[in-house]
């Protein structure tokens, strides 16, 4: 499960980077750029929690 959390966090970061690149080239709504702004830190937190859970069970 912990490894899955790390994959979810990494996927969220990749999606937020893709959205940020897409919104930079096109003029889209503010809610899309808001997701891109919060996607990276939330993805890092999810990956960190997954890593912590994995290490705490060893």
N, CA, C, O and CB atoms as a CASP TS submission, in Angstrom:
PFRMAT TS
TARGET T0000
AUTHOR 0000-0000-0000
METHOD Language model
MODEL 1
PARENT N/A
ATOM      1  N   UNK     1       0.816  -1.192   0.000  1.00  0.00           N
ATOM      2  CA  UNK     1       0.000   0.000   0.000  1.00  0.00           C
ATOM      3  C   UNK     1       0.861   1.259   0.000  1.00  0.00           C
ATOM      4  O   UNK     1       0.523   2.255  -0.639  1.00  0.00           O
ATOM      5  CB  UNK     1      -0.929  -0.003   1.196  1.00  0.00           C
ATOM      6  N   UNK     2       1.978   1.200   0.725  1.00  0.00           N
ATOM      7  CA  UNK     2       2.837   2.378   0.798  1.00  0.00           C
ATOM      8  C   UNK     2       3.426   2.714  -0.563  1.00  0.00           C
ATOM      9  O   UNK     2       3.540   3.882  -0.935  1.00  0.00           O
ATOM     10  CB  UNK     2       3.955   2.159   1.813  1.00  0.00           C
ATOM     11  N   UNK     3       3.798   1.677  -1.298  1.00  0.00           N
ATOM     12  CA  UNK     3       4.353   1.893  -2.635  1.00  0.00           C
ATOM     13  C   UNK     3       3.290   2.506  -3.545  1.00  0.00           C
ATOM     14  O   UNK     3       3.600   3.339  -4.397  1.00  0.00           O
ATOM     15  CB  UNK     3       4.880   0.563  -3.235  1.00  0.00           C
ATOM     16  N   UNK     4       2.034   2.090  -3.362  1.00  0.00           N
ATOM     17  CA  UNK     4       0.954   2.668  -4.153  1.00  0.00           C
ATOM     18  C   UNK     4       0.782   4.149  -3.845  1.00  0.00           C
ATOM     19  O   UNK     4       0.501   4.945  -4.741  1.00  0.00           O
ATOM     20  CB  UNK     4      -0.351   1.923  -3.895  1.00  0.00           C
ATOM     21  N   UNK     5       0.950   4.518  -2.577  1.00  0.00           N
ATOM     22  CA  UNK     5       0.838   5.933  -2.221  1.00  0.00           C
ATOM     23  C   UNK     5       1.935   6.746  -2.900  1.00  0.00           C
ATOM     24  O   UNK     5       1.702   7.874  -3.334  1.00  0.00           O
ATOM     25  CB  UNK     5       0.910   6.115  -0.695  1.00  0.00           C
ATOM     26  N   UNK     6       3.119   6.172  -2.988  1.00  0.00           N
ATOM     27  CA  UNK     6       4.208   6.873  -3.661  1.00  0.00           C
ATOM     28  C   UNK     6       3.900   7.041  -5.141  1.00  0.00           C
ATOM     29  O   UNK     6       4.195   8.090  -5.714  1.00  0.00           O
ATOM     30  CB  UNK     6       5.533   6.121  -3.474  1.00  0.00           C
ATOM     31  N   UNK     7       3.312   6.028  -5.770  1.00  0.00           N
ATOM     32  CA  UNK     7       2.943   6.138  -7.183  1.00  0.00           C
ATOM     33  C   UNK     7       1.841   7.171  -7.380  1.00  0.00           C
ATOM     34  O   UNK     7       1.856   7.913  -8.362  1.00  0.00           O
ATOM     35  CB  UNK     7       2.493   4.778  -7.728  1.00  0.00           C
ATOM     36  N   UNK     8       0.885   7.224  -6.455  1.00  0.00           N
ATOM     37  CA  UNK     8      -0.187   8.223  -6.548  1.00  0.00           C
ATOM     38  C   UNK     8       0.394   9.625  -6.433  1.00  0.00           C
ATOM     39  O   UNK     8       0.016  10.522  -7.187  1.00  0.00           O
ATOM     40  CB  UNK     8      -1.254   7.992  -5.449  1.00  0.00           C
ATOM     41  N   UNK     9       1.312   9.815  -5.493  1.00  0.00           N
ATOM     42  CA  UNK     9       1.953  11.121  -5.341  1.00  0.00           C
ATOM     43  C   UNK     9       2.748  11.516  -6.570  1.00  0.00           C
ATOM     44  O   UNK     9       2.690  12.664  -7.013  1.00  0.00           O
ATOM     45  CB  UNK     9       2.857  11.120  -4.132  1.00  0.00           C
ATOM     46  N   UNK    10       3.490  10.568  -7.122  1.00  0.00           N
ATOM     47  CA  UNK    10       4.269  10.863  -8.328  1.00  0.00           C
ATOM     48  C   UNK    10       3.348  11.168  -9.504  1.00  0.00           C
ATOM     49  O   UNK    10       3.620  12.076 -10.290  1.00  0.00           O
ATOM     50  CB  UNK    10       5.196   9.684  -8.674  1.00  0.00           C
ATOM     51  N   UNK    11       2.271  10.420  -9.625  1.00  0.00           N
ATOM     52  CA  UNK    11       1.316  10.672 -10.703  1.00  0.00           C
ATOM     53  C   UNK    11       0.667  12.034 -10.582  1.00  0.00           C
ATOM     54  O   UNK    11       0.470  12.725 -11.581  1.00  0.00           O
ATOM     55  CB  UNK    11       0.252   9.604 -10.718  1.00  0.00           C
ATOM     56  N   UNK    12       0.333  12.426  -9.355  1.00  0.00           N
ATOM     57  CA  UNK    12      -0.256  13.745  -9.136  1.00  0.00           C
ATOM     58  C   UNK    12       0.713  14.850  -9.526  1.00  0.00           C
ATOM     59  O   UNK    12       0.310  15.859 -10.105  1.00  0.00           O
ATOM     60  CB  UNK    12      -0.674  13.907  -7.677  1.00  0.00           C
ATOM     61  N   UNK    13       1.988  14.660  -9.211  1.00  0.00           N
ATOM     62  CA  UNK    13       2.979  15.674  -9.584  1.00  0.00           C
ATOM     63  C   UNK    13       3.147  15.746 -11.099  1.00  0.00           C
ATOM     64  O   UNK    13       3.252  16.840 -11.653  1.00  0.00           O
ATOM     65  CB  UNK    13       4.329  15.372  -8.919  1.00  0.00           C
ATOM     66  N   UNK    14       3.175  14.611 -11.769  1.00  0.00           N
ATOM     67  CA  UNK    14       3.317  14.608 -13.229  1.00  0.00           C
ATOM     68  C   UNK    14       2.118  15.280 -13.883  1.00  0.00           C
ATOM     69  O   UNK    14       2.273  16.064 -14.819  1.00  0.00           O
ATOM     70  CB  UNK    14       3.474  13.167 -13.759  1.00  0.00           C
ATOM     71  N   UNK    15       0.922  14.972 -13.390  1.00  0.00           N
ATOM     72  CA  UNK    15      -0.284  15.590 -13.946  1.00  0.00           C
ATOM     73  C   UNK    15      -0.274  17.094 -13.716  1.00  0.00           C
ATOM     74  O   UNK    15      -0.642  17.860 -14.607  1.00  0.00           O
ATOM     75  CB  UNK    15      -1.545  14.970 -13.325  1.00  0.00           C
ATOM     76  N   UNK    16       0.144  17.525 -12.529  1.00  0.00           N
ATOM     77  CA  UNK    16       0.164  18.964 -12.258  1.00  0.00           C
ATOM     78  C   UNK    16       1.200  19.685 -13.117  1.00  0.00           C
ATOM     79  O   UNK    16       0.973  20.822 -13.530  1.00  0.00           O
ATOM     80  CB  UNK    16       0.449  19.218 -10.779  1.00  0.00           C
ATOM     81  N   UNK    17       2.332  19.041 -13.389  1.00  0.00           N
ATOM     82  CA  UNK    17       3.330  19.653 -14.277  1.00  0.00           C
ATOM     83  C   UNK    17       2.778  19.750 -15.695  1.00  0.00           C
ATOM     84  O   UNK    17       2.954  20.768 -16.364  1.00  0.00           O
ATOM     85  CB  UNK    17       4.650  18.839 -14.269  1.00  0.00           C
ATOM     86  N   UNK    18       2.108  18.691 -16.154  1.00  0.00           N
ATOM     87  CA  UNK    18       1.522  18.723 -17.495  1.00  0.00           C
ATOM     88  C   UNK    18       0.458  19.806 -17.597  1.00  0.00           C
ATOM     89  O   UNK    18       0.387  20.513 -18.602  1.00  0.00           O
ATOM     90  CB  UNK    18       0.919  17.359 -17.851  1.00  0.00           C
ATOM     91  N   UNK    19      -0.366  19.941 -16.569  1.00  0.00           N
ATOM     92  CA  UNK    19      -1.399  20.983 -16.576  1.00  0.00           C
ATOM     93  C   UNK    19      -0.760  22.363 -16.544  1.00  0.00           C
ATOM     94  O   UNK    19      -1.222  23.279 -17.226  1.00  0.00           O
ATOM     95  CB  UNK    19      -2.356  20.811 -15.379  1.00  0.00           C
ATOM     96  N   UNK    20       0.304  22.517 -15.753  1.00  0.00           N
ATOM     97  CA  UNK    20       0.981  23.814 -15.698  1.00  0.00           C
ATOM     98  C   UNK    20       1.570  24.182 -17.055  1.00  0.00           C
ATOM     99  O   UNK    20       1.485  25.337 -17.470  1.00  0.00           O
ATOM    100  CB  UNK    20       2.083  23.798 -14.633  1.00  0.00           C
ATOM    101  N   UNK    21       2.162  23.220 -17.746  1.00  0.00           N
ATOM    102  CA  UNK    21       2.708  23.498 -19.076  1.00  0.00           C
ATOM    103  C   UNK    21       1.599  23.824 -20.071  1.00  0.00           C
ATOM    104  O   UNK    21       1.756  24.711 -20.910  1.00  0.00           O
ATOM    105  CB  UNK    21       3.527  22.304 -19.577  1.00  0.00           C
ATOM    106  N   UNK    22       0.482  23.108 -19.980  1.00  0.00           N
ATOM    107  CA  UNK    22      -0.638  23.347 -20.889  1.00  0.00           C
ATOM    108  C   UNK    22      -1.265  24.714 -20.634  1.00  0.00           C
ATOM    109  O   UNK    22      -1.575  25.441 -21.577  1.00  0.00           O
ATOM    110  CB  UNK    22      -1.695  22.244 -20.738  1.00  0.00           C
ATOM    111  N   UNK    23      -1.453  25.066 -19.363  1.00  0.00           N
ATOM    112  CA  UNK    23      -2.083  26.350 -19.048  1.00  0.00           C
ATOM    113  C   UNK    23      -1.150  27.512 -19.335  1.00  0.00           C
ATOM    114  O   UNK    23      -1.606  28.634 -19.556  1.00  0.00           O
ATOM    115  CB  UNK    23      -2.518  26.385 -17.589  1.00  0.00           C
ATOM    116  N   UNK    24       0.144  27.256 -19.335  1.00  0.00           N
ATOM    117  CA  UNK    24       1.088  28.332 -19.658  1.00  0.00           C
ATOM    118  C   UNK    24       0.985  28.707 -21.135  1.00  0.00           C
ATOM    119  O   UNK    24       1.147  29.870 -21.503  1.00  0.00           O
ATOM    120  CB  UNK    24       2.535  27.909 -19.313  1.00  0.00           C
ATOM    121  N   UNK    25       0.715  27.707 -21.976  1.00  0.00           N
ATOM    122  CA  UNK    25       0.652  27.976 -23.410  1.00  0.00           C
ATOM    123  C   UNK    25      -0.732  28.442 -23.859  1.00  0.00           C
ATOM    124  O   UNK    25      -0.864  29.042 -24.925  1.00  0.00           O
ATOM    125  CB  UNK    25       1.046  26.737 -24.182  1.00  0.00           C
ATOM    126  N   UNK    26      -1.756  28.172 -23.061  1.00  0.00           N
ATOM    127  CA  UNK    26      -3.117  28.585 -23.419  1.00  0.00           C
ATOM    128  C   UNK    26      -3.701  29.401 -22.269  1.00  0.00           C
ATOM    129  O   UNK    26      -3.305  29.238 -21.115  1.00  0.00           O
ATOM    130  CB  UNK    26      -4.021  27.344 -23.735  1.00  0.00           C
ATOM    131  N   UNK    27      -4.629  30.267 -22.593  1.00  0.00           N
ATOM    132  CA  UNK    27      -5.270  31.079 -21.566  1.00  0.00           C
ATOM    133  C   UNK    27      -6.491  30.333 -21.048  1.00  0.00           C
ATOM    134  O   UNK    27      -7.557  30.371 -21.663  1.00  0.00           O
ATOM    135  CB  UNK    27      -5.666  32.481 -22.120  1.00  0.00           C
ATOM    136  N   UNK    28      -6.333  29.650 -19.908  1.00  0.00           N
ATOM    137  CA  UNK    28      -7.438  28.880 -19.339  1.00  0.00           C
ATOM    138  C   UNK    28      -7.866  29.500 -18.022  1.00  0.00           C
ATOM    139  O   UNK    28      -7.301  30.497 -17.573  1.00  0.00           O
ATOM    140  CB  UNK    28      -7.038  27.401 -19.137  1.00  0.00           C
ATOM    141  N   UNK    29      -8.863  28.898 -17.416  1.00  0.00           N
ATOM    142  CA  UNK    29      -9.434  29.447 -16.195  1.00  0.00           C
ATOM    143  C   UNK    29      -8.495  29.385 -15.004  1.00  0.00           C
ATOM    144  O   UNK    29      -7.534  28.615 -15.003  1.00  0.00           O
ATOM    145  CB  UNK    29     -10.692  28.728 -15.865  1.00  0.00           C
ATOM    146  N   UNK    30      -8.772  30.197 -13.985  1.00  0.00           N
ATOM    147  CA  UNK    30      -7.902  30.233 -12.808  1.00  0.00           C
ATOM    148  C   UNK    30      -7.954  28.954 -11.981  1.00  0.00           C
ATOM    149  O   UNK    30      -6.992  28.642 -11.280  1.00  0.00           O
ATOM    150  CB  UNK    30      -8.274  31.400 -11.938  1.00  0.00           C
ATOM    151  N   UNK    31      -9.064  28.200 -12.046  1.00  0.00           N
ATOM    152  CA  UNK    31      -9.143  26.977 -11.248  1.00  0.00           C
ATOM    153  C   UNK    31      -8.179  25.911 -11.753  1.00  0.00           C
ATOM    154  O   UNK    31      -7.717  25.084 -10.967  1.00  0.00           O
ATOM    155  CB  UNK    31     -10.564  26.433 -11.259  1.00  0.00           C
ATOM    156  N   UNK    32      -7.868  25.913 -13.036  1.00  0.00           N
ATOM    157  CA  UNK    32      -6.918  24.942 -13.575  1.00  0.00           C
ATOM    158  C   UNK    32      -5.512  25.260 -13.086  1.00  0.00           C
ATOM    159  O   UNK    32      -4.785  24.360 -12.666  1.00  0.00           O
ATOM    160  CB  UNK    32      -6.962  24.930 -15.117  1.00  0.00           C
ATOM    161  N   UNK    33      -5.125  26.519 -13.134  1.00  0.00           N
ATOM    162  CA  UNK    33      -3.795  26.884 -12.657  1.00  0.00           C
ATOM    163  C   UNK    33      -3.700  26.722 -11.142  1.00  0.00           C
ATOM    164  O   UNK    33      -2.616  26.473 -10.615  1.00  0.00           O
ATOM    165  CB  UNK    33      -3.458  28.327 -13.060  1.00  0.00           C
ATOM    166  N   UNK    34      -4.818  26.861 -10.442  1.00  0.00           N
ATOM    167  CA  UNK    34      -4.821  26.631  -8.993  1.00  0.00           C
ATOM    168  C   UNK    34      -4.515  25.167  -8.682  1.00  0.00           C
ATOM    169  O   UNK    34      -3.779  24.877  -7.738  1.00  0.00           O
ATOM    170  CB  UNK    34      -6.183  27.033  -8.383  1.00  0.00           C
ATOM    171  N   UNK    35      -5.073  24.242  -9.465  1.00  0.00           N
ATOM    172  CA  UNK    35      -4.757  22.822  -9.282  1.00  0.00           C
ATOM    173  C   UNK    35      -3.280  22.564  -9.551  1.00  0.00           C
ATOM    174  O   UNK    35      -2.629  21.823  -8.814  1.00  0.00           O
ATOM    175  CB  UNK    35      -5.627  21.947 -10.207  1.00  0.00           C
ATOM    176  N   UNK    36      -2.760  23.171 -10.598  1.00  0.00           N
ATOM    177  CA  UNK    36      -1.351  22.968 -10.931  1.00  0.00           C
ATOM    178  C   UNK    36      -0.449  23.526  -9.835  1.00  0.00           C
ATOM    179  O   UNK    36       0.617  22.974  -9.559  1.00  0.00           O
ATOM    180  CB  UNK    36      -1.016  23.626 -12.279  1.00  0.00           C
ATOM    181  N   UNK    37      -0.875  24.614  -9.214  1.00  0.00           N
ATOM    182  CA  UNK    37      -0.060  25.225  -8.155  1.00  0.00           C
ATOM    183  C   UNK    37      -0.006  24.334  -6.916  1.00  0.00           C
ATOM    184  O   UNK    37       1.038  24.246  -6.270  1.00  0.00           O
ATOM    185  CB  UNK    37      -0.616  26.610  -7.780  1.00  0.00           C
ATOM    186  N   UNK    38      -1.102  23.680  -6.578  1.00  0.00           N
ATOM    187  CA  UNK    38      -1.143  22.852  -5.377  1.00  0.00           C
ATOM    188  C   UNK    38      -0.798  21.393  -5.644  1.00  0.00           C
ATOM    189  O   UNK    38      -0.605  20.635  -4.694  1.00  0.00           O
ATOM    190  CB  UNK    38      -2.502  22.936  -4.750  1.00  0.00           C
ATOM    191  N   UNK    39      -0.716  20.977  -6.894  1.00  0.00           N
ATOM    192  CA  UNK    39      -0.459  19.575  -7.208  1.00  0.00           C
ATOM    193  C   UNK    39       0.917  19.098  -6.788  1.00  0.00           C
ATOM    194  O   UNK    39       1.058  17.984  -6.284  1.00  0.00           O
ATOM    195  CB  UNK    39      -0.628  19.350  -8.667  1.00  0.00           C
ATOM    196  N   UNK    40       1.931  19.920  -6.987  1.00  0.00           N
ATOM    197  CA  UNK    40       3.299  19.504  -6.638  1.00  0.00           C
ATOM    198  C   UNK    40       3.491  19.313  -5.133  1.00  0.00           C
ATOM    199  O   UNK    40       3.971  18.255  -4.724  1.00  0.00           O
ATOM    200  CB  UNK    40       4.297  20.532  -7.149  1.00  0.00           C
ATOM    201  N   UNK    41       3.137  20.291  -4.288  1.00  0.00           N
ATOM    202  CA  UNK    41       3.355  20.059  -2.854  1.00  0.00           C
ATOM    203  C   UNK    41       2.498  18.930  -2.284  1.00  0.00           C
ATOM    204  O   UNK    41       2.954  18.182  -1.419  1.00  0.00           O
ATOM    205  CB  UNK    41       3.077  21.327  -2.088  1.00  0.00           C
ATOM    206  N   UNK    42       1.263  18.803  -2.761  1.00  0.00           N
ATOM    207  CA  UNK    42       0.413  17.717  -2.275  1.00  0.00           C
ATOM    208  C   UNK    42       0.985  16.372  -2.717  1.00  0.00           C
ATOM    209  O   UNK    42       0.986  15.417  -1.940  1.00  0.00           O
ATOM    210  CB  UNK    42      -1.041  17.884  -2.788  1.00  0.00           C
ATOM    211  N   UNK    43       1.468  16.286  -3.948  1.00  0.00           N
ATOM    212  CA  UNK    43       2.096  15.055  -4.416  1.00  0.00           C
ATOM    213  C   UNK    43       3.326  14.693  -3.605  1.00  0.00           C
ATOM    214  O   UNK    43       3.547  13.523  -3.291  1.00  0.00           O
ATOM    215  CB  UNK    43       2.468  15.183  -5.870  1.00  0.00           C
ATOM    216  N   UNK    44       4.127  15.692  -3.267  1.00  0.00           N
ATOM    217  CA  UNK    44       5.304  15.438  -2.432  1.00  0.00           C
ATOM    218  C   UNK    44       4.908  14.953  -1.046  1.00  0.00           C
ATOM    219  O   UNK    44       5.550  14.059  -0.495  1.00  0.00           O
ATOM    220  CB  UNK    44       6.156  16.700  -2.315  1.00  0.00           C
ATOM    221  N   UNK    45       3.858  15.534  -0.480  1.00  0.00           N
ATOM    222  CA  UNK    45       3.399  15.089   0.840  1.00  0.00           C
ATOM    223  C   UNK    45       2.895  13.653   0.794  1.00  0.00           C
ATOM    224  O   UNK    45       3.185  12.867   1.695  1.00  0.00           O
ATOM    225  CB  UNK    45       2.295  16.014   1.361  1.00  0.00           C
ATOM    226  N   UNK    46       2.141  13.301  -0.248  1.00  0.00           N
ATOM    227  CA  UNK    46       1.638  11.931  -0.374  1.00  0.00           C
ATOM    228  C   UNK    46       2.800  10.959  -0.523  1.00  0.00           C
ATOM    229  O   UNK    46       2.793   9.888   0.083  1.00  0.00           O
ATOM    230  CB  UNK    46       0.677  11.807  -1.577  1.00  0.00           C
ATOM    231  N   UNK    47       3.798  11.322  -1.325  1.00  0.00           N
ATOM    232  CA  UNK    47       4.970  10.454  -1.479  1.00  0.00           C
ATOM    233  C   UNK    47       5.725  10.322  -0.162  1.00  0.00           C
ATOM    234  O   UNK    47       6.184   9.233   0.182  1.00  0.00           O
ATOM    235  CB  UNK    47       5.906  10.999  -2.571  1.00  0.00           C
ATOM    236  N   UNK    48       5.856  11.417   0.575  1.00  0.00           N
ATOM    237  CA  UNK    48       6.543  11.377   1.865  1.00  0.00           C
ATOM    238  C   UNK    48       5.824  10.503   2.873  1.00  0.00           C
ATOM    239  O   UNK    48       6.462   9.755   3.614  1.00  0.00           O
ATOM    240  CB  UNK    48       6.688  12.769   2.420  1.00  0.00           C
ATOM    241  N   UNK    49       4.498  10.591   2.909  1.00  0.00           N
ATOM    242  CA  UNK    49       3.721   9.750   3.824  1.00  0.00           C
ATOM    243  C   UNK    49       3.877   8.283   3.448  1.00  0.00           C
ATOM    244  O   UNK    49       4.039   7.433   4.323  1.00  0.00           O
ATOM    245  CB  UNK    49       2.228  10.152   3.807  1.00  0.00           C
ATOM    246  N   UNK    50       3.830   7.981   2.159  1.00  0.00           N
ATOM    247  CA  UNK    50       4.019   6.598   1.721  1.00  0.00           C
ATOM    248  C   UNK    50       5.394   6.071   2.080  1.00  0.00           C
ATOM    249  O   UNK    50       5.527   4.918   2.491  1.00  0.00           O
ATOM    250  CB  UNK    50       3.807   6.487   0.230  1.00  0.00           C
ATOM    251  N   UNK    51       6.418   6.897   1.930  1.00  0.00           N
ATOM    252  CA  UNK    51       7.780   6.493   2.280  1.00  0.00           C
ATOM    253  C   UNK    51       7.906   6.275   3.782  1.00  0.00           C
ATOM    254  O   UNK    51       8.530   5.313   4.228  1.00  0.00           O
ATOM    255  CB  UNK    51       8.796   7.549   1.811  1.00  0.00           C
ATOM    256  N   UNK    52       7.305   7.178   4.561  1.00  0.00           N
ATOM    257  CA  UNK    52       7.355   7.050   6.014  1.00  0.00           C
ATOM    258  C   UNK    52       6.649   5.779   6.467  1.00  0.00           C
ATOM    259  O   UNK    52       7.156   5.070   7.336  1.00  0.00           O
ATOM    260  CB  UNK    52       6.723   8.274   6.685  1.00  0.00           C
ATOM    261  N   UNK    53       5.475   5.478   5.886  1.00  0.00           N
ATOM    262  CA  UNK    53       4.758   4.259   6.247  1.00  0.00           C
ATOM    263  C   UNK    53       5.557   3.016   5.882  1.00  0.00           C
ATOM    264  O   UNK    53       5.575   2.039   6.630  1.00  0.00           O
ATOM    265  CB  UNK    53       3.397   4.222   5.561  1.00  0.00           C
ATOM    266  N   UNK    54       6.215   3.056   4.734  1.00  0.00           N
ATOM    267  CA  UNK    54       7.021   1.910   4.311  1.00  0.00           C
ATOM    268  C   UNK    54       8.181   1.684   5.275  1.00  0.00           C
ATOM    269  O   UNK    54       8.471   0.543   5.635  1.00  0.00           O
ATOM    270  CB  UNK    54       7.552   2.119   2.881  1.00  0.00           C
ATOM    271  N   UNK    55       8.837   2.743   5.689  1.00  0.00           N
ATOM    272  CA  UNK    55       9.980   2.605   6.597  1.00  0.00           C
ATOM    273  C   UNK    55       9.540   2.239   8.005  1.00  0.00           C
ATOM    274  O   UNK    55      10.271   1.546   8.713  1.00  0.00           O
ATOM    275  CB  UNK    55      10.788   3.894   6.631  1.00  0.00           C
ATOM    276  N   UNK    56       8.358   2.689   8.429  1.00  0.00           N
ATOM    277  CA  UNK    56       7.904   2.386   9.783  1.00  0.00           C
ATOM    278  C   UNK    56       7.471   0.932   9.926  1.00  0.00           C
ATOM    279  O   UNK    56       7.437   0.416  11.044  1.00  0.00           O
ATOM    280  CB  UNK    56       6.759   3.304  10.166  1.00  0.00           C
ATOM    281  N   UNK    57       7.141   0.262   8.840  1.00  0.00           N
ATOM    282  CA  UNK    57       6.732  -1.139   8.908  1.00  0.00           C
ATOM    283  C   UNK    57       7.906  -2.101   8.793  1.00  0.00           C
ATOM    284  O   UNK    57       7.725  -3.308   8.959  1.00  0.00           O
ATOM    285  CB  UNK    57       5.733  -1.434   7.820  1.00  0.00           C
ATOM    286  N   UNK    58       9.082  -1.608   8.519  1.00  0.00           N
ATOM    287  CA  UNK    58      10.249  -2.490   8.395  1.00  0.00           C
ATOM    288  C   UNK    58      10.855  -2.773   9.748  1.00  0.00           C
ATOM    289  O   UNK    58      11.845  -3.497   9.843  1.00  0.00           O
ATOM    290  CB  UNK    58      11.302  -1.874   7.473  1.00  0.00           C
TER
END
